[in-house]
Amino acid sequence: MSIETDMTTDAPADEPRSLKMRELEQETGIGRETIRFYLREGLLPEPERPKRNVARYGQVHVDRLKTIKRLQQ
């Protein structure tokens, strides 16, 4: 019996990812001001906000940012 894990977080693959802005920047190679621009323009969904001034980004954000980056090339 084997459980797949997400290689970057060691979380089981079926659990949603939860990244801070800094982690999202590192994983995608896209800066925070650009990510904020994409959020304002509606290209990215709003992140989960468990507390005021705390935003958690998921795999959908990573995938969409990587897609935008690919389309720009």
Secondary structure, DSSP 8 states (H G I E B T S, - for coil): ----B-TTT--BTTS---B-HHHHHHHHT--HHHHHHHHHTTSS---EEEETTEEEB-HHHHHHHHHHHHHH-
